[in-house]
Every structure is written in structure tokens, then in C-alpha cells.
Amino acid sequence: MKIALSVLAALLLILFIGPLLIPIRPSKGTQSNQLLADPDSQFIEVNNITVHYKTRGSGKPVFILLHGFGANVFTWSQVMEPLAVYGRVIAYDRPAFGFTERPLEWLQDENPYTQENNIELLVSLMEALEIDQAILVGNSAGGTFGTAFTLAHPERVTALIEVDAAVYRTSPDSRFYDWLIQTPQMDRIAPLILRLLPKGKDIDFMGTGINIMGKAWHDPSIVEQNPELMEGYLKPFSADNWAVAFWEYVKATKPPNFIDQLGQIQVPTLVISGEDDRIVPLDLSIQLAQDIPGATLTVLENCGHMPQEECPDAFIDAINTFLSTKLKETDD
């Protein structure tokens, strides 16, 4: 019995103390955001964070494009020019993604990866770019964020376009899970696991592995046959501090606390969903359109979770119809 207890004690000691002894060395071969950025990339200092963004067009209305979890401005590449026919289009990377700065230290209550501070970052970005109001277009977690922003600052939003928005998708409702991800042991282990993501298609860490790209498309073969598409997502994995920042974002992410406030949204709203969305099922988009007063629902056939990439023409057509009807009604 004593031997068994001694072995158990040794195993627990290894489990809790061992991870703290693992040296966390900087990733090899990483580069600065500025070196990795594209020729049309722009950077601006906002709330002490260097934000990466791209822009097309000019005038009004202004569109602000909000990427999803694990994505970046690349996801909007095929639709920025078509949207610029209407006015000014801006896509930016939220902290932890793309080529926006990834702070690793911050003062209390200034965690750059929380929803609250991301909302304030967008307010400041709009002010810096001299934007009073904008049409928010958010895909997946970007739709969740766009919804939260609209409820917090309705005076800043002309219209809301929810694209396969993950509004009802929450993190696991588990006290153990919440406790576990906040432990110093996970702070050591998780970034090391995350560094494996760019190295294989079969890794699926917390539902965020590279293989999720195949799950996000109605026709996964398009992803496999398009090296430029893979490059657009893999490139930020070469940025300095990406794994640690990604983990900080996971730790800071909380389930949406505004579901019972959806009825308060008064801006014109379009809900777009791919018919074959296997990440945010169609029925959740239908529910979202029902919960937001006056929202319009458009379902795109033969399309998955990211219609702006897989079905860009149908995506633009849906927005064209919305803009020519709902916003005209608002003007009248």
C-alpha cells in the first residue's frame, strides 16, 4: 500500500511540476509581422497595438470585415474588390491572428485578447481611420464579435451582416475545463502543442487544427488543390510569438453573454449561411435570423462555412440584394 501511494505521489508530482520545468524556447524560423506582410498590407498604431489591415475603395458606406477564429484578412481576398464598388472596405486582423501585433504582457484589465478590449480596439481603429459608422461583416467568430460590438456601440453600426456566425457556439460548459486552461502547466504545454499545427493536416487541437479547413468547405477538394489557399492560412504561423498569443486568445475567450439581448438589435441585419455548414449548422443561422428583429436570411446552396471563399459570387449577390432593399428602406 505504501509503495502504491508513493508511486501515485510521484506521478502527481511529475504531472503538476513536470510541465513547469519544460523550457519554452522561441519558435525557430519566425519573422516579424512586417516582413511577412503582403505588398498591399498597412499598419497602424491603435491602443498601443500595431494593427495590420488592408483597404479597398473609398467613400461611403464603409464595410469593416471581421475574420473568424484562426483566420485573418486573407479570408476576404476574393470579395474586397466587389464590395469596394459600393464604398470603402477595410479588413483587419484581430490580436492573435494574421499580422497584427501579439502582445505578451499587459497591465491589469488590458488583456488585448478579451472581447471587451477587442471592442475598444475597433472603436479606436474606426476613430483613427476617421470612420463614424460602418457595415460590419463578420464570419464565424467574427460574426459573434460583430454582434457583441453592435450591442455595445449601436451608434457605430449602419448594418450587420452575419456570415455563418458562431453566435450560439460556446466553449465547453465545464468548470474543470475553465480551471484547466488557466493553470501555469497549460501555459507551458499548450503553446508547444500549438506549434504542431502547421506540420500536419490531421492535427485537430480543440477543434482548430488545419484539417478544419476541409470541414469548413462543402467541397474540401478545392482546399487540397489550391496551394495559395493553404499558404494564406499557414503564413501567419511563421510570425513571432504566434503560438503563445493564440493560447492567450483561447484563455480569454468566454461564451457569449448577449444571447438574451439579440432582440435589442435594431440595425438592418443580413444572416448568410452555407447550406452545408458543418461547423455552424444551418439551423443555428435560422435561429439567429429569427432572434434578431427584421433580419433577412439567405442560404447559399453547395456552400460551406466560409462562403466568402468558397462561393464568393453568391456571397456578393446576397449582399447586393440586401443593400438594394433593406438599406434603401432605411434611407426612405
Rosetta silent file (secondary structure, phi, psi, omega in degrees, C-alpha in Angstrom):
SEQUENCE: MKIALSVLAALLLILFIGPLLIPIRPSKGTQSNQLLADPDSQFIEVNNITVHYKTRGSGKPVFILLHGFGANVFTWSQVMEPLAVYGRVIAYDRPAFGFTERPLEWLQDENPYTQENNIELLVSLMEALEIDQAILVGNSAGGTFGTAFTLAHPERVTALIEVDAAVYRTSPDSRFYDWLIQTPQMDRIAPLILRLLPKGKDIDFMGTGINIMGKAWHDPSIVEQNPELMEGYLKPFSADNWAVAFWEYVKATKPPNFIDQLGQIQVPTLVISGEDDRIVPLDLSIQLAQDIPGATLTVLENCGHMPQEECPDAFIDAINTFLSTKLKETDD
SCORE:     score description
SCORE:     0.000 S_00000001
   1 L     0.000  -44.264  179.550    0.000    0.000    0.000 S_00000001
   2 H   -62.781  -38.273  179.821    2.794    2.386    0.911 S_00000001
   3 H   -64.758  -42.533  179.672    4.561    1.612   -2.370 S_00000001
   4 H   -62.824  -42.192  178.955    1.375    2.324   -4.330 S_00000001
   5 H   -65.755  -36.504  179.222    0.871    5.639   -2.530 S_00000001
   6 H   -66.353  -41.720  177.760    4.499    6.568   -3.161 S_00000001
   7 H   -63.875  -43.677  179.222    4.140    5.808   -6.866 S_00000001
   8 H   -61.530  -43.456  179.393    0.899    7.817   -7.012 S_00000001
   9 H   -62.612  -39.980  179.590    2.544   10.742   -5.241 S_00000001
  10 H   -66.030  -40.284  178.923    5.474   10.618   -7.664 S_00000001
  11 H   -64.560  -42.658  178.554    3.136   10.563  -10.675 S_00000001
  12 H   -64.002  -38.118  178.890    1.162   13.549   -9.342 S_00000001
  13 H   -63.179  -43.778  178.177    4.406   15.401   -8.703 S_00000001
  14 H   -63.279  -42.072 -177.216    5.519   14.760  -12.277 S_00000001
  15 H   -63.157  -43.289 -174.577    2.103   15.780  -13.611 S_00000001
  16 H   -89.899  -33.154 -177.002    1.947   19.092  -11.776 S_00000001
  17 H   -94.857  -33.835 -176.461    5.607   20.056  -11.518 S_00000001
  18 H   -52.258  -50.906 -178.916    6.978   18.490  -14.695 S_00000001
  19 H   -58.558  -29.776 -179.015    5.355   20.908  -17.161 S_00000001
  20 H   -71.901  -16.504 -179.903    6.769   23.857  -15.224 S_00000001
  21 H   -92.857   -6.487 -179.470   10.273   22.531  -15.849 S_00000001
  22 L   -73.336  121.555  177.816    9.822   22.355  -19.618 S_00000001
  23 L   -71.869  130.269  178.900   11.883   25.124  -21.234 S_00000001
  24 L   -99.979   98.882 -178.682    9.814   27.217  -23.623 S_00000001
  25 L   -90.809  151.266  177.056   12.196   28.248  -26.352 S_00000001
  26 L   -58.781  145.537  177.246   11.274   30.713  -29.103 S_00000001
  27 L   -62.133  141.810  179.210    9.962   29.096  -32.267 S_00000001
  28 L   -81.193  141.895  173.251   12.651   28.653  -34.891 S_00000001
  29 L    78.833   11.000  178.371   12.386   30.487  -38.176 S_00000001
  30 L   -80.432  159.888 -177.397    9.713   33.017  -37.139 S_00000001
  31 E  -135.879  169.590  178.263    9.716   36.550  -38.502 S_00000001
  32 L   -72.282  156.110  178.128    8.215   39.927  -37.742 S_00000001
  33 H   -58.397  -38.968 -177.591    4.713   40.741  -38.974 S_00000001
  34 H   -64.820  -35.886  179.228    6.087   43.483  -41.199 S_00000001
  35 H   -72.764  -30.438 -178.194    8.424   41.092  -43.020 S_00000001
  36 H   -84.954  -17.838 -172.713    5.651   38.559  -43.573 S_00000001
  37 L   -65.610  163.369 -178.355    3.040   41.080  -44.698 S_00000001
  38 L   -87.378  165.432  179.474    1.814   41.477  -48.268 S_00000001
  39 L   -58.500  -30.230 -179.070    2.576   44.379  -50.619 S_00000001
  40 L   -95.229    9.901  178.552   -0.894   45.860  -50.002 S_00000001
  41 L   -72.625  148.799  173.971   -0.669   45.496  -46.213 S_00000001
  42 E  -132.411  153.922  179.952   -0.925   48.541  -43.991 S_00000001
  43 E  -130.534  144.098  179.025   -0.136   49.014  -40.309 S_00000001
  44 E  -145.622  141.049  179.479   -1.476   51.491  -37.780 S_00000001
  45 E   -85.406  119.004 -178.833   -0.822   52.003  -34.066 S_00000001
  46 E  -136.897  124.836  179.447   -4.065   51.701  -32.083 S_00000001
  47 L    50.330   42.350  178.612   -4.338   51.375  -28.302 S_00000001
  48 L    65.720   21.591  176.106   -0.620   50.554  -28.142 S_00000001
  49 E  -126.606  133.599  176.975   -1.046   47.694  -30.626 S_00000001
  50 E   -84.057  108.919 -173.909    0.232   47.704  -34.194 S_00000001
  51 E   -95.659  132.951  176.235   -2.795   46.604  -36.220 S_00000001
  52 E   -93.916  132.581  178.519   -2.479   45.040  -39.669 S_00000001
  53 E  -150.926  165.181  173.877   -5.189   45.890  -42.175 S_00000001
  54 E  -131.100  154.548 -177.493   -5.996   46.145  -45.866 S_00000001
  55 E  -142.654  150.860  175.612   -8.315   48.537  -47.613 S_00000001
  56 E  -139.949  153.412  173.780  -10.073   48.956  -50.936 S_00000001
  57 L    69.747 -171.574 -178.658  -12.293   51.667  -52.401 S_00000001
  58 L  -157.999  169.132  176.514  -13.288   54.988  -50.880 S_00000001
  59 L    79.516 -159.453 -178.258  -16.260   56.977  -49.678 S_00000001
  60 L  -121.497  152.489    1.975  -19.402   55.636  -48.026 S_00000001
  61 L   -72.703  165.728  176.364  -20.727   53.235  -46.982 S_00000001
  62 E  -106.756  130.253  175.028  -17.776   51.765  -45.147 S_00000001
  63 E  -103.901  133.566  171.198  -17.506   47.993  -44.710 S_00000001
  64 E  -117.413  120.889 -173.530  -15.421   46.526  -41.887 S_00000001
  65 E   -99.969  128.042 -173.883  -14.709   42.822  -42.380 S_00000001
  66 E  -115.217  110.373 -177.210  -14.246   40.624  -39.298 S_00000001
  67 L   -73.292  167.500 -179.273  -12.496   37.277  -39.804 S_00000001
  68 L   -91.684 -175.600 -178.482  -13.218   34.111  -37.849 S_00000001
  69 L   -64.338  124.928  179.733  -11.253   32.055  -35.316 S_00000001
  70 L    83.049   -5.590 -179.317   -7.875   31.060  -36.726 S_00000001
  71 L   -98.363 -169.493  179.338   -8.364   33.112  -39.892 S_00000001
  72 L  -161.410 -171.344 -175.276   -7.051   36.519  -40.954 S_00000001
  73 H   -59.836  -20.773  179.500   -7.643   39.206  -43.587 S_00000001
  74 H   -55.851  -32.213 -176.274   -6.763   36.655  -46.266 S_00000001
  75 H   -60.945  -19.691 -177.647  -10.245   35.152  -45.920 S_00000001
  76 H  -100.112    8.150 -171.665  -11.733   38.279  -47.576 S_00000001
  77 L   -55.069  -38.669 -174.473   -9.364   38.361  -50.571 S_00000001
  78 L   -83.560  -11.672 -173.976  -11.982   37.479  -53.185 S_00000001
  79 L  -116.778   -5.222 -178.710  -14.711   39.848  -52.007 S_00000001
  80 H   -66.314  -45.631  179.965  -12.962   43.084  -51.083 S_00000001
  81 H   -63.234  -47.116  177.282  -12.847   44.422  -54.638 S_00000001
  82 H   -59.754  -37.106  178.390  -16.527   43.615  -55.401 S_00000001
  83 H   -70.320  -28.425 -178.571  -17.597   45.294  -52.153 S_00000001
  84 L   -66.955  -11.938  173.999  -15.452   48.337  -52.992 S_00000001
  85 L   -60.622  -30.989 -177.628  -17.924   49.130  -55.780 S_00000001
  86 L   -85.449  -33.489 -175.398  -20.161   50.471  -53.007 S_00000001
  87 L   175.060 -142.664 -175.686  -17.593   52.361  -50.946 S_00000001
  88 E   -90.955  134.702 -177.917  -14.654   51.876  -48.621 S_00000001
  89 E  -124.013  128.582 -179.298  -13.737   48.347  -47.499 S_00000001
  90 E  -130.094  127.517  172.601  -11.452   47.586  -44.557 S_00000001
  91 E  -120.770  133.773 -179.827  -10.338   44.173  -43.327 S_00000001
  92 E  -136.756  159.263  178.385   -8.098   43.902  -40.288 S_00000001
  93 L   -93.302  127.434  173.502   -6.529   41.185  -38.135 S_00000001
  94 L   -75.705  154.103 -179.974   -7.649   40.960  -34.532 S_00000001
  95 L   -53.326  137.434 -176.656   -4.870   40.368  -31.947 S_00000001
  96 L    95.940   -8.137 -176.273   -3.591   36.743  -32.003 S_00000001
  97 L  -130.875  157.390  175.082   -4.274   36.392  -35.733 S_00000001
  98 L    58.752 -133.023 -175.564   -2.717   37.379  -39.030 S_00000001
  99 L  -118.559   20.144  170.503   -0.062   40.066  -38.825 S_00000001
 100 L   -76.959  148.091 -178.199   -1.403   42.267  -36.043 S_00000001
 101 L   -55.626  144.966  179.907    0.958   42.641  -33.091 S_00000001
 102 L  -116.577   86.719  179.420    0.760   39.921  -30.438 S_00000001
 103 L   -63.189  144.613  177.628    1.470   41.444  -27.013 S_00000001
 104 L  -112.573   -8.434  177.424    2.685   39.007  -24.371 S_00000001
 105 L  -137.852  144.894  179.580    2.489   41.380  -21.403 S_00000001
 106 L  -158.308  160.466  177.396   -0.167   43.888  -20.384 S_00000001
 107 L   -75.291  164.704 -179.984   -1.442   45.813  -17.423 S_00000001
 108 L   -55.625  138.312  179.222   -4.405   44.578  -15.386 S_00000001
 109 L    66.525   12.022  178.481   -7.720   44.676  -17.290 S_00000001
 110 L  -117.148   24.739  178.378   -5.871   45.459  -20.541 S_00000001
 111 L   -58.580  114.612 -174.968   -5.651   41.918  -21.902 S_00000001
 112 L   -69.815   -6.666 -175.719   -5.683   42.548  -25.685 S_00000001
 113 L  -101.038   -2.117  178.034   -7.305   39.162  -26.354 S_00000001
 114 L   -79.640  156.490  178.181  -10.563   39.688  -24.442 S_00000001
 115 H   -61.704  -41.057 -177.578  -13.783   40.561  -26.242 S_00000001
 116 H   -60.480  -45.593 -179.281  -14.145   43.765  -24.244 S_00000001
 117 H   -75.564  -25.341  172.449  -10.736   45.079  -25.248 S_00000001
 118 H   -68.181  -35.766  176.423  -11.235   43.952  -28.845 S_00000001
 119 H   -63.564  -45.757  179.302  -14.396   46.067  -28.915 S_00000001
 120 H   -66.294  -32.829  176.709  -12.474   49.084  -27.655 S_00000001
 121 H   -63.330  -42.575  179.583   -9.731   48.375  -30.187 S_00000001
 122 H   -67.472  -38.436  175.523  -12.246   48.509  -33.037 S_00000001
 123 H   -58.495  -47.033 -178.927  -13.724   51.761  -31.729 S_00000001
 124 H   -67.214  -35.761  177.339  -10.236   53.269  -31.653 S_00000001
 125 H   -63.978  -43.029  177.884   -9.421   51.872  -35.092 S_00000001
 126 H   -61.807  -40.927  178.301  -12.541   53.499  -36.522 S_00000001
 127 H   -65.475  -41.912 -179.290  -11.582   56.787  -34.929 S_00000001
 128 H   -65.067  -32.842 -179.782   -8.019   56.541  -36.238 S_00000001
 129 L   -95.094    8.647  176.457   -9.302   55.859  -39.758 S_00000001
 130 L    58.787   49.663  178.248  -11.946   58.628  -39.420 S_00000001
 131 L  -113.716  118.674  177.736  -14.926   56.257  -39.677 S_00000001
 132 L   -80.849  -48.054 -178.737  -18.118   57.291  -37.887 S_00000001
 133 L  -137.622  157.293 -179.838  -20.255   54.309  -38.867 S_00000001
 134 E  -150.766  157.275  168.580  -19.715   51.076  -40.760 S_00000001
 135 E   -87.944  118.627  179.731  -21.430   47.989  -42.083 S_00000001
 136 E   -90.336  130.098  177.588  -19.956   45.096  -40.102 S_00000001
 137 E  -121.916  109.736 -175.015  -19.438   41.829  -41.974 S_00000001
 138 E  -123.049  129.894  178.310  -18.405   39.002  -39.662 S_00000001
 139 E  -103.121  132.939  175.470  -17.696   35.354  -40.462 S_00000001
 140 L    56.620 -120.190  178.480  -17.951   32.637  -37.797 S_00000001
 141 H   -64.059  -23.950  174.608  -16.370   34.008  -34.575 S_00000001
 142 H   -66.561  -31.539  174.759  -16.127   37.330  -36.408 S_00000001
 143 H   -69.172  -38.152  175.199  -19.917   37.307  -36.563 S_00000001
 144 H   -60.256  -46.182  179.978  -20.051   36.712  -32.814 S_00000001
 145 H   -64.983  -41.803  178.531  -17.723   39.651  -32.293 S_00000001
 146 H   -61.218  -36.202  177.424  -19.681   41.848  -34.706 S_00000001
 147 H   -65.827  -46.635  179.186  -22.855   41.085  -32.769 S_00000001
 148 H   -61.281  -40.452  179.967  -21.232   41.999  -29.459 S_00000001
 149 H   -65.214  -41.936 -179.500  -19.863   45.216  -30.974 S_00000001
 150 H   -61.812  -40.765  178.825  -23.286   46.163  -32.375 S_00000001
 151 H   -69.927  -33.430 -179.404  -24.904   45.731  -28.966 S_00000001
 152 H   -79.203  -34.285 -176.347  -22.141   47.724  -27.254 S_00000001
 153 L  -137.947   65.948 -178.617  -21.970   50.538  -29.839 S_00000001
 154 H   -60.961  -25.687  179.936  -25.127   50.578  -31.987 S_00000001
 155 H   -69.175  -13.936 -178.569  -24.415   54.178  -32.947 S_00000001
 156 H   -95.047   -7.829 -170.365  -21.327   52.966  -34.816 S_00000001
 157 E  -114.115  122.352  176.064  -23.096   50.338  -36.934 S_00000001
 158 E   -81.232  -40.756  179.332  -25.023   51.053  -40.138 S_00000001
 159 E  -158.663  160.555 -178.349  -25.878   47.403  -40.778 S_00000001
 160 E  -125.534  125.724  177.326  -24.826   43.949  -39.594 S_00000001
 161 E  -117.628  111.631 -177.389  -24.028   41.048  -41.904 S_00000001
 162 E   -96.523  117.915 -176.868  -23.677   37.719  -40.096 S_00000001
 163 E  -111.571  102.505 -176.612  -21.861   35.106  -42.189 S_00000001
 164 L    47.392   46.669 -172.509  -22.227   31.618  -40.694 S_00000001
 165 L   -68.409  136.015 -177.655  -21.900   33.402  -37.367 S_00000001
 166 L   -89.864   44.309 -174.873  -20.940   31.284  -34.345 S_00000001
 167 L   -64.717  -38.182 -177.300  -23.247   33.203  -32.015 S_00000001
 168 L   -96.709    0.984  176.691  -24.691   30.087  -30.349 S_00000001
 169 L   -86.362  122.846 -178.807  -21.453   28.155  -30.394 S_00000001
 170 L  -123.735  165.147  174.440  -19.833   28.307  -26.944 S_00000001
 171 L   -71.799  161.479 -178.161  -16.786   26.812  -25.283 S_00000001
 172 L   -53.626  132.048 -178.868  -17.362   23.658  -23.228 S_00000001
 173 L   -84.039   80.052 -175.059  -19.502   24.426  -20.183 S_00000001
 174 L  -144.120  123.826  177.051  -17.178   22.818  -17.677 S_00000001
 175 H   -63.739  -34.611  178.578  -15.663   24.228  -14.517 S_00000001
 176 H   -65.271  -42.609  178.809  -12.826   21.744  -14.870 S_00000001
 177 H   -60.728  -48.381  179.975  -12.137   22.937  -18.409 S_00000001
 178 H   -59.469  -41.198 -179.973  -12.148   26.596  -17.299 S_00000001
 179 H   -67.891  -42.841 -174.602   -9.825   25.774  -14.418 S_00000001
 180 H   -61.862  -45.959 -174.790   -7.504   23.648  -16.524 S_00000001
 181 H   -71.124  -12.474  179.145   -6.800   26.205  -19.263 S_00000001
 182 L   -94.845    0.311 -176.877   -5.888   28.815  -16.658 S_00000001
 183 L   -78.956  149.406  176.446   -3.188   26.701  -14.994 S_00000001
 184 H   -62.955  -25.826  177.649    0.508   27.550  -15.406 S_00000001
 185 H   -63.171  -45.038  179.389    1.036   23.964  -16.550 S_00000001
 186 H   -67.407  -30.557  176.680   -1.176   24.528  -19.600 S_00000001
 187 H   -61.940  -25.996  178.508    0.614   27.809  -20.283 S_00000001
 188 H   -87.713  -41.312 -173.180    3.737   25.707  -20.815 S_00000001
 189 H   -79.242  -44.882 -171.808    2.228   22.739  -22.637 S_00000001
 190 H   -58.618  -46.821  179.082   -0.379   24.340  -24.914 S_00000001
 191 H   -60.294  -32.680  178.173    1.970   26.574  -26.973 S_00000001
 192 H   -67.280  -39.426  177.102    4.189   23.557  -27.629 S_00000001
 193 H   -66.649  -41.937 -178.185    1.195   21.578  -28.897 S_00000001
 194 H   -61.097  -31.873 -179.765    0.016   24.516  -30.982 S_00000001
 195 L   -64.571  -15.388  177.683    3.353   24.653  -32.754 S_00000001
 196 L   -78.548  -16.945 -173.232    2.479   21.285  -34.292 S_00000001
 197 H   -54.539  -47.244 -177.592   -0.500   22.747  -36.153 S_00000001
 198 H   -72.163   -3.454 -171.389    1.334   23.858  -39.312 S_00000001
 199 H   -98.726   -2.418 -179.907    3.095   20.499  -39.574 S_00000001
 200 L  -167.074  144.289 -178.177    0.207   18.205  -40.387 S_00000001
 201 L   -77.902  -15.669 -173.237   -3.337   18.153  -41.737 S_00000001
 202 L   -92.163   -2.729 -178.834   -4.519   15.518  -39.264 S_00000001
 203 L   -81.315  133.250 -179.294   -3.967   17.569  -36.094 S_00000001
 204 L  -137.898   80.444 -177.877   -7.136   18.878  -34.524 S_00000001
 205 H   -85.688  115.073  179.837   -6.334   20.691  -31.270 S_00000001
 206 H    55.159   31.489  177.960   -9.529   21.874  -29.568 S_00000001
 207 H    75.841   20.003 -175.508  -11.262   21.763  -32.935 S_00000001
 208 L  -124.257   12.953 -176.978   -8.873   24.254  -34.504 S_00000001
 209 L   -68.399  170.772 -179.850   -6.396   22.120  -36.461 S_00000001
 210 L   -57.376  -32.406 -177.810   -5.522   22.607  -40.089 S_00000001
 211 L   -64.925  -12.275  177.985   -7.961   19.844  -41.007 S_00000001
 212 H   -65.729  -21.685  178.573  -10.807   22.162  -40.012 S_00000001
 213 H   -63.528  -39.588  176.653  -10.304   23.859  -43.385 S_00000001
 214 H   -65.924  -39.504  179.049  -11.590   20.747  -45.097 S_00000001
 215 H   -66.759  -27.712 -176.146  -14.528   20.584  -42.713 S_00000001
 216 H   -78.215  -11.609 -175.895  -15.303   24.250  -43.403 S_00000001
 217 L  -110.273  142.283  172.711  -15.823   23.702  -47.140 S_00000001
 218 L   -62.549  -38.787  179.418  -18.675   22.000  -48.945 S_00000001
 219 L  -119.024   89.014 -176.606  -16.082   20.713  -51.433 S_00000001
 220 L   -60.999  -20.862 -178.572  -12.840   20.022  -49.484 S_00000001
 221 H   -62.677  -25.710  178.513  -11.023   19.060  -52.683 S_00000001
 222 H   -62.919  -39.270  179.095  -10.818   22.760  -53.538 S_00000001
 223 H   -65.090  -46.227 -177.327   -8.618   23.293  -50.486 S_00000001
 224 H   -64.163  -29.414 -176.632   -6.349   20.383  -51.348 S_00000001
 225 L   -94.813    3.779 -175.594   -5.918   21.612  -54.922 S_00000001
 226 L  -123.086   88.137 -178.701   -5.250   25.243  -54.002 S_00000001
 227 H   -62.400  -29.278  178.516   -1.762   25.782  -52.522 S_00000001
 228 H   -65.638  -34.755  177.849   -2.322   29.551  -52.398 S_00000001
 229 H   -64.854  -46.986  177.774   -5.283   28.985  -50.097 S_00000001
 230 H   -61.706  -40.616 -179.825   -3.208   26.899  -47.716 S_00000001
 231 H   -61.921  -38.620 -179.633   -0.406   29.461  -47.853 S_00000001
 232 H   -61.726  -30.612  178.873   -2.797   32.254  -46.873 S_00000001
 233 H   -91.583  -32.427 -177.144   -3.628   30.444  -43.655 S_00000001
 234 H   -79.264  -26.665 -174.929   -0.226   28.936  -42.891 S_00000001
 235 H   -56.507  -43.788  179.008    1.813   32.111  -43.368 S_00000001
 236 H   -63.892  -16.153  176.064    0.870   33.701  -40.000 S_00000001
 237 H   -70.891   -3.060  176.323    2.195   30.555  -38.293 S_00000001
 238 H  -100.786    3.191 -177.724    5.621   31.969  -39.141 S_00000001
 239 E   -83.236  147.962  178.496    5.030   35.174  -37.160 S_00000001
 240 L   -56.105  134.958  172.344    6.848   35.889  -33.918 S_00000001
 241 L    66.286   17.229 -173.218    5.020   34.730  -30.758 S_00000001
 242 H   -63.838  -40.382 -174.433    2.049   33.328  -32.666 S_00000001
 243 H   -68.983  -43.078  179.541    1.583   30.157  -30.544 S_00000001
 244 H   -64.977  -43.368  179.451    1.696   31.897  -27.157 S_00000001
 245 H   -64.807  -39.576  177.778   -0.668   34.631  -28.360 S_00000001
 246 H   -59.009  -44.003  179.215   -3.045   32.049  -29.834 S_00000001
 247 H   -65.511  -38.987  177.825   -3.194   30.323  -26.460 S_00000001
 248 H   -62.412  -35.937  177.090   -3.797   33.630  -24.669 S_00000001
 249 H   -65.201  -43.574  178.673   -6.745   34.208  -27.004 S_00000001
 250 H   -59.365  -44.406 -179.462   -8.151   30.755  -26.179 S_00000001
 251 H   -63.158  -35.850 -175.343   -7.816   31.503  -22.463 S_00000001
 252 H   -83.000  -13.788 -175.669   -9.539   34.873  -22.824 S_00000001
 253 L   -77.444  127.514  178.900  -12.450   33.576  -24.915 S_00000001
 254 L  -120.233  156.325  175.742  -15.722   33.252  -22.990 S_00000001
 255 L   -58.907  145.854  178.849  -19.176   32.034  -24.063 S_00000001
 256 L   -56.013  135.938 -179.654  -21.343   34.859  -25.480 S_00000001
 257 L  -110.423   19.331 -173.341  -23.207   36.688  -22.726 S_00000001
 258 L  -121.314   10.660 -175.341  -25.579   38.587  -25.009 S_00000001
 259 H   -55.953  -39.704 -178.402  -27.929   35.900  -26.364 S_00000001
 260 H   -77.024    0.180  179.580  -30.879   37.349  -24.435 S_00000001
 261 H  -106.475    0.401 -176.820  -30.109   40.793  -25.907 S_00000001
 262 H   -58.408  -30.767  179.149  -30.367   39.865  -29.595 S_00000001
 263 H   -67.474  -10.261  179.412  -33.873   41.319  -29.686 S_00000001
 264 H   -86.979  -10.700 -179.187  -32.361   44.732  -28.965 S_00000001
 265 L   -71.182  124.368 -175.884  -30.516   44.888  -32.295 S_00000001
 266 L  -114.956   -7.488 -179.401  -32.253   47.488  -34.451 S_00000001
 267 L   -77.862  153.087  175.445  -29.877   47.914  -37.381 S_00000001
 268 L   -55.511  132.556 -173.938  -30.666   46.195  -40.715 S_00000001
 269 E  -131.464  132.700  174.254  -29.281   42.666  -40.456 S_00000001
 270 E  -115.413  128.331  175.355  -28.489   40.020  -43.055 S_00000001
 271 E  -108.909  116.550  178.612  -27.797   36.439  -41.972 S_00000001
 272 E  -108.225  136.181  176.325  -25.912   34.397  -44.584 S_00000001
 273 E  -141.402  137.570  169.077  -25.355   30.668  -44.203 S_00000001
 274 E   -70.603  136.507 -178.570  -23.849   27.988  -46.364 S_00000001
 275 L   -60.263  -32.106 -176.424  -26.392   25.217  -46.797 S_00000001
 276 L  -109.527   43.754  177.249  -23.710   22.632  -45.965 S_00000001
 277 L   -77.035  114.853 -179.055  -22.098   24.367  -42.983 S_00000001
 278 L  -100.180    6.317  176.768  -20.706   21.569  -40.814 S_00000001
 279 L  -106.928  -51.117  171.419  -19.219   23.913  -38.201 S_00000001
 280 L  -116.277   94.869 -174.912  -22.170   26.224  -37.506 S_00000001
 281 L   -55.017  151.250 -176.190  -25.152   24.188  -38.747 S_00000001
 282 H   -53.166  -37.112 -176.866  -27.799   25.916  -40.830 S_00000001
 283 H   -62.821  -25.708  177.554  -30.429   25.633  -38.099 S_00000001
 284 H   -74.329  -34.565  174.837  -28.367   27.940  -35.875 S_00000001
 285 H   -69.314  -36.806  176.068  -28.290   30.618  -38.568 S_00000001
 286 H   -61.894  -42.481  178.593  -32.041   30.210  -38.993 S_00000001
 287 H   -63.848  -40.701  179.864  -32.440   30.718  -35.259 S_00000001
 288 H   -61.761  -43.408  178.785  -30.217   33.806  -35.364 S_00000001
 289 H   -63.370  -30.691  178.195  -32.324   35.351  -38.132 S_00000001
 290 H   -76.764  -32.179 -175.177  -35.415   34.706  -36.017 S_00000001
 291 H   -82.193  -21.006  177.816  -33.897   36.180  -32.849 S_00000001
 292 L   -97.575  118.558 -175.665  -32.759   39.462  -34.471 S_00000001
 293 L   -55.258  128.573  175.365  -35.801   41.630  -35.285 S_00000001
 294 L    73.547    7.496 -177.430  -36.346   42.103  -39.018 S_00000001
 295 L   -67.804  147.522  176.696  -33.281   40.090  -40.019 S_00000001
 296 E  -102.848  135.100  178.885  -33.087   38.640  -43.523 S_00000001
 297 E  -108.546  130.768  174.070  -31.871   35.070  -44.023 S_00000001
 298 E  -127.078  124.610  179.623  -30.053   33.947  -47.186 S_00000001
 299 E  -107.721  127.167 -177.676  -28.960   30.324  -47.622 S_00000001
 300 E   -99.992  120.648 -179.118  -26.290   29.578  -50.224 S_00000001
 301 L   -71.464  151.706  177.427  -26.518   26.177  -51.913 S_00000001
 302 L    53.067   43.849 -176.537  -23.457   23.964  -52.351 S_00000001
 303 L  -143.075  148.636 -177.925  -21.546   26.113  -49.886 S_00000001
 304 L  -105.944 -140.346 -170.256  -19.930   25.554  -46.501 S_00000001
 305 L   -77.637  -21.013 -176.706  -18.798   27.601  -43.525 S_00000001
 306 L  -125.953   73.148 -175.594  -16.827   30.257  -45.407 S_00000001
 307 H   -63.095  -24.872  178.123  -18.899   31.385  -48.412 S_00000001
 308 H   -64.359  -19.464  177.239  -16.714   34.454  -48.964 S_00000001
 309 H  -102.764  -44.945 -174.245  -14.022   31.983  -50.052 S_00000001
 310 H   -83.812  -34.461 -176.487  -15.927   29.020  -51.472 S_00000001
 311 L  -132.412   58.150 -172.929  -18.894   30.836  -53.048 S_00000001
 312 H   -61.621  -35.991 -179.131  -17.773   34.457  -53.462 S_00000001
 313 H   -65.889  -46.380  178.183  -20.152   35.269  -56.339 S_00000001
 314 H   -65.251  -35.710  177.648  -23.224   34.027  -54.462 S_00000001
 315 H   -60.977  -48.769  179.757  -21.941   35.786  -51.343 S_00000001
 316 H   -65.778  -39.045  178.085  -21.685   39.125  -53.166 S_00000001
 317 H   -59.855  -40.952  179.747  -25.089   38.608  -54.803 S_00000001
 318 H   -62.942  -41.363  179.418  -26.664   38.136  -51.357 S_00000001
 319 H   -70.871  -38.624  176.927  -25.107   41.366  -50.116 S_00000001
 320 H   -56.979  -47.704  179.935  -26.095   43.219  -53.295 S_00000001
 321 H   -61.829  -43.280  179.798  -29.735   42.220  -52.787 S_00000001
 322 H   -61.788  -47.482 -177.731  -29.598   43.191  -49.126 S_00000001
 323 H   -65.465  -34.910 -177.230  -28.055   46.589  -49.802 S_00000001
 324 H   -79.161  -10.979 -179.981  -30.525   47.408  -52.573 S_00000001
 325 H  -114.575  -66.777 -173.546  -33.532   46.610  -50.382 S_00000001
 326 H   -61.884  -45.899 -177.857  -33.013   46.917  -46.646 S_00000001
 327 H   -71.465  -30.878  174.849  -30.684   49.902  -46.702 S_00000001
 328 H   -64.549  -39.800  177.399  -32.891   51.667  -49.247 S_00000001
 329 H   -61.327  -38.505  178.250  -35.813   51.161  -46.869 S_00000001
 330 H   -64.245  -42.147  178.548  -33.733   52.770  -44.122 S_00000001
 331 H   -63.904  -37.480  179.965  -32.977   55.782  -46.295 S_00000001
 332 L   -69.541    0.000    0.000  -36.653   56.159  -47.151 S_00000001
